[in-house]
Structure formats: C-alpha cells, structure tokens
Amino acid sequence: MTKIIVTLPKALETMPARAFLTQTQGISNTIWKRIKHSGTFKVNGQLVNAARTELKNGDVVTYDILRPSNIPPEDLPLDIRYEDEWLLVVNKPAGQLVHPTTQEPHGTLGNAILFHYMQQKEAHAFHPVHRLDRETSGLVLIAKQPQIQFKLSPKGIKTFHREYLAIIPGELTPPAGIIDAPIARALPSIILRKVSPDGKEARTHYDTVKSNHELSLIHLVLETGRTHQIRVHLAHLGHPLIGDDLYGGSQERISRQALHAFRLSFTHPMTGEDIVVTAPLPSDMDRIVSDL
C-alpha cells in the first residue's frame, strides 16, 4: 500500500490528483492509469474517483497497485542500518549482487530485502536508489515505494551523498584533492571503463586518512556516479585499489577490491530530516588498516 501526505506547491489551495501525482511525485502516465483504474484510491481513508479528485495540503492519499515481484524472497543475513515506513539502508557484504540477474536469480540483496518485507508483512517491490559493485561492501539506499525513489533522484540528479573508504598501494600526491577525469567504456569490453576525453564527466574528491608509505587508507566522496568511477580514477593515477585485479590491483592482501561505502547522508524526502547512516569497515579491510 502506497501512502502519501499531500504537500502542495506554494500559492495552490487545491490540485487535481493526477497533476499532483505526476508533477510532484514522479508518477508516470502509465502508473497513473493503473492507479486510476485500481479501485483502491483513497483520500483520508475514503474511497474516491481518482480522476475527479482535488487534493489539499495535509490530505493522506493511499492506493495499492503493487504487482507480484519476480524476485523470490530468501532468508539471508541482512544488516539493516536504518529503516522507516518509506526507506531502508542496508550494509551489503562484499561478494553479494544488489539485484538478481538471469544467471544469478538467488542470493542477492534483492532476495533478502523481499524476505524482510514478507516477515514485516509489508508489500513492496525492490527499489534500490543506487547500486554497489558485487565486491564493494557498504551502504545501499532502498526506497519502499517508486515515488520515494524518484524524490531521491529527480530527473536523474541524486540528492544523497555517498562516502567511501579505500586502501591503495603507495601514497597519493597531493594527499587531498579532486580527480576530475571523464570516464568512458573501454571497448570492446562491456565491463571495463577507462579515463577518456570522450567520456562522461566524472569527479571524485579524496583525502588521505592514514598511510605507512607502502599502503594508504583514503576517504572518497563521489560528486558524480559513473560505473566503476573510484576504481577507474585511482587506477588512472597509478594507485589501483588493492585486490582489484580488473584494474591492476594486487590480490596479495585481499581477494576483492578494498572499497567500502561507509557513510550515506541525505535529506529525508518525506520528513525533511537530515539523515546520516554509517557502517564500520568489514573485517577483511580492517585487518589491513590496523597494520598501517
């Protein structure tokens, strides 16, 4: 069941339900038609004709158009770091896909989330607001409803901030700065990316947290969100993540890229509250950092 508390644009006392949902909530015309014909559209608990309804500030709109999910629920470990009726933030372990694929339909974060919803007797589809590579650990933001997902990324512009910790060989010079280098596909590969003047703009902010000259722990903040951005940028500088054999990193100390999404911050799209969620370094990275 989707629930929305109406907040109208300034200077409007009322607004047609369709206009409110499509213009302020990111509901597509296709979804609107499903809502309109669902027979479940209610305002303040009263069943109404969606196409003929005017909404005002403070109205509570509910409807149910959820289609059966093709992701099977699975009882898997789930490290929930934040949850409310609209959002979920989960600390994903390294080695786990975020979303099922045709080749790997089981064991993913999506399977675990659907089982969690089932246990909580909540009916939601799987709406990850962003993704992490399989071997990257850390925080993933998940919307329980599609319009919440839209509010966090209106017109593709993300309104949340991700921060990472990574371990690299050597030391970056200078110890803090911005990597501003466009990223493109490294054809003919469908996986690899590279720095290229023909690529899309990509900027990564970094600062050195700890170093013993041989290895460094660095803090990174994404300004853009290109595929493999951190991995490509650091490899471009000659300091590929340790464990990242795809981009030239040594696997002597760790068998996966030493990258962890440790901090996620955003303004809650429904309450306006500033939310900050953190997750500690996983044990494989923490063991290496303790020796620095």
C-alpha positions in Angstrom: 0.0 0.0 0.0 1.4 3.4 -1.0 0.8 6.3 1.4 1.5 10.0 0.5 0.9 13.0 2.7 0.0 15.9 0.3 2.2 19.0 0.3 1.1 21.4 -2.5 3.3 23.9 -4.3 3.0 27.4 -2.9 0.0 29.5 -3.9 -2.1 26.5 -4.6 -5.0 25.7 -2.3 -6.1 22.6 -4.2 -4.6 20.5 -7.0 -6.1 17.7 -9.2 -4.9 14.3 -8.0 -3.4 13.4 -11.4 -1.4 16.7 -11.6 -0.2 16.2 -8.0 1.0 12.7 -8.6 2.6 13.2 -12.0 4.1 16.6 -11.4 5.3 16.4 -7.8 5.6 12.7 -7.1 7.3 11.4 -10.3 4.3 9.1 -11.2 4.3 8.3 -14.9 1.2 8.5 -17.1 1.3 4.7 -17.3 1.4 4.3 -13.5 -1.3 7.0 -13.2 -3.7 4.9 -15.3 -3.0 1.9 -13.1 -3.8 4.0 -10.0 -6.9 5.4 -11.6 -8.3 2.0 -12.5 -7.1 0.2 -9.4 -10.3 0.8 -7.3 -8.0 1.4 -4.3 -7.5 5.2 -4.4 -8.4 6.7 -1.1 -8.2 10.2 0.4 -8.2 10.4 4.2 -9.4 6.8 4.3 -12.4 7.4 1.9 -12.5 5.6 -1.5 -12.8 8.2 -4.2 -12.7 8.6 -8.0 -9.1 9.5 -8.6 -9.7 11.2 -11.9 -12.2 13.6 -10.3 -10.5 14.3 -7.0 -9.0 17.6 -5.9 -6.3 17.4 -3.2 -5.4 19.9 -0.5 -2.5 20.3 1.9 -2.4 17.6 4.6 -4.6 15.1 2.8 -3.5 11.5 3.1 -3.5 9.6 -0.2 -3.3 5.8 -0.3 -3.6 3.3 -3.1 -2.4 -0.2 -3.9 -1.1 -1.1 -7.4 1.7 -3.4 -6.4 2.3 -6.2 -9.0 3.7 -9.5 -7.9 7.5 -9.4 -7.7 9.6 -11.7 -9.8 12.3 -11.7 -7.1 11.8 -14.7 -4.8 12.2 -13.9 -1.0 15.1 -15.6 0.6 16.1 -15.8 4.3 19.6 -14.3 4.0 21.7 -12.3 6.5 20.6 -8.6 6.4 22.5 -5.8 8.2 19.8 -3.1 8.4 21.3 0.3 9.4 18.2 2.5 9.0 14.5 1.8 8.4 11.2 3.7 8.4 8.0 3.3 6.5 9.5 4.9 3.4 13.2 3.9 3.3 15.7 1.2 4.1 19.5 1.5 4.3 21.4 -1.9 4.3 25.1 -2.7 4.8 25.8 -5.0 1.9 28.6 -7.5 2.3 31.3 -8.0 -0.4 30.5 -10.8 -2.8 26.8 -10.1 -3.0 24.9 -8.7 -6.0 22.4 -6.0 -5.3 19.9 -7.1 -7.9 19.1 -10.6 -9.2 20.1 -11.4 -12.8 19.0 -14.1 -15.2 22.3 -16.0 -14.5 22.1 -15.4 -10.7 18.5 -15.1 -9.5 19.3 -16.1 -5.9 21.4 -14.9 -3.0 21.2 -11.2 -3.8 20.3 -8.2 -1.7 17.0 -8.0 -3.5 16.1 -11.6 -2.4 17.0 -10.7 1.2 15.0 -7.5 1.1 11.9 -9.2 -0.2 12.1 -11.7 2.6 12.4 -8.9 5.1 9.3 -7.2 3.7 7.4 -10.5 3.9 8.4 -11.0 7.5 7.3 -7.5 8.3 4.0 -8.1 6.4 4.8 -5.2 4.1 4.0 -5.3 0.4 6.7 -3.6 -1.6 8.7 -4.2 -4.7 12.5 -3.8 -4.8 13.6 -0.2 -5.5 17.3 0.3 -4.9 18.1 4.0 -5.3 21.7 3.2 -6.3 23.9 0.1 -6.6 27.3 -1.1 -5.5 29.6 -3.5 -7.4 29.4 -7.1 -6.2 32.8 -7.0 -4.5 32.2 -3.5 -2.9 30.9 -3.6 0.6 28.8 -1.0 2.3 25.6 1.0 2.4 22.8 0.8 -0.1 19.8 3.1 0.0 16.5 1.4 -0.9 13.1 3.1 -1.4 10.0 1.2 -0.4 7.9 3.0 -3.0 8.7 4.2 -6.5 7.8 7.8 -5.9 10.3 7.9 -3.0 12.9 6.6 -5.3 12.0 9.4 -7.7 12.3 12.1 -5.0 15.8 10.9 -4.2 16.9 11.2 -7.8 14.7 13.8 -9.6 15.5 13.9 -13.3 18.5 11.6 -12.6 20.2 14.1 -10.2 20.9 12.3 -7.0 20.1 14.1 -3.8 22.1 11.9 -1.5 25.8 11.8 -0.7 28.0 8.7 -0.6 31.4 8.4 1.1 33.8 5.6 0.8 37.0 4.2 2.4 39.5 2.5 0.2 43.0 1.0 0.5 45.6 1.7 -2.2 49.3 1.0 -2.7 51.6 3.9 -2.0 50.6 7.5 -1.3 48.6 10.0 -3.3 50.3 13.3 -4.2 48.9 15.7 -3.1 47.4 13.9 -0.1 44.0 15.5 -0.8 42.3 16.8 -3.9 39.8 16.2 -6.7 40.2 13.7 -9.5 38.4 15.3 -12.5 38.7 12.9 -15.4 35.9 11.8 -17.8 35.1 8.1 -17.9 34.1 6.0 -21.0 33.6 2.4 -21.9 36.9 0.5 -22.7 35.6 -1.1 -25.8 35.2 -3.9 -26.9 34.8 -4.9 -23.3 31.2 -4.5 -21.9 32.6 -4.3 -18.3 35.8 -2.3 -18.3 35.8 1.5 -18.1 38.7 4.0 -18.7 39.5 7.6 -18.5 38.9 9.2 -21.9 38.3 12.7 -23.2 35.3 11.3 -25.0 33.8 10.0 -21.7 31.2 11.4 -19.4 32.3 13.9 -16.8 33.4 12.3 -13.5 34.7 13.9 -10.3 35.9 12.2 -7.2 37.0 14.1 -4.0 39.7 12.4 -1.9 41.8 12.8 1.2 44.4 10.6 2.9 43.3 9.2 6.3 46.3 7.1 7.2 49.5 5.9 5.4 52.7 4.0 6.1 54.1 4.8 2.6 53.5 1.3 1.4 49.7 1.5 1.8 47.2 4.3 2.3 43.7 4.4 3.6 41.8 7.1 1.7 38.4 8.8 2.1 36.5 9.4 -1.1 33.3 11.4 -1.9 31.6 10.9 -5.2 30.4 14.1 -7.0 29.2 12.0 -10.0 28.3 8.4 -10.1 29.9 6.7 -13.1 30.3 2.9 -13.3 33.5 1.9 -11.6 34.3 5.6 -11.0 36.5 5.2 -7.9 38.2 2.1 -9.3 39.0 3.8 -12.7 40.1 7.1 -11.2 42.5 5.5 -8.8 43.9 3.2 -11.4 44.4 6.2 -13.7 46.5 7.8 -11.0 48.7 4.7 -10.8 47.2 3.6 -7.4 44.6 0.9 -8.2 42.7 -0.4 -5.2 44.4 -3.4 -3.6 42.5 -6.5 -4.5 41.1 -5.0 -7.7 42.7 -7.3 -10.3 40.3 -6.0 -13.0 42.2 -2.6 -12.9 45.6 -3.8 -11.9 45.4 -4.1 -8.2 47.4 -6.8 -6.3 45.4 -9.5 -4.5 48.3 -10.4 -2.2 46.5 -9.0 0.9 42.8 -9.2 -0.1 40.9 -11.1 -2.7 38.4 -8.3 -3.6 38.7 -4.6 -4.2 39.3 -2.9 -0.9 36.4 -0.4 -1.2 33.7 0.2 1.4 30.7 2.6 1.3 30.9 3.7 4.9 28.7 6.8 5.1 25.4 7.8 3.4 23.7 11.2 4.0 20.5 12.7 2.6 17.6 14.9 3.4 14.6 12.6 4.0 12.2 13.1 1.0 9.1 12.8 3.3 10.1 14.3 6.6 12.8 16.8 5.7 15.0 15.4 8.4 18.8 15.2 7.7 19.7 11.5 7.9 23.3 10.2 8.3 24.0 6.4 8.3 27.3 4.8 8.8 28.8 1.3 8.6 32.2 0.2 10.0 34.9 -1.3 7.9 34.4 -5.0 7.2 36.9 -7.3 8.9 39.0 -8.0 5.7 39.7 -4.3 5.3 40.0 -3.6 9.0 42.8 -6.2 9.4 44.9 -4.4 6.8 44.2 -0.9 8.2 45.2 -2.0 11.7 48.7 -2.6 10.4 49.1 0.9 8.9 
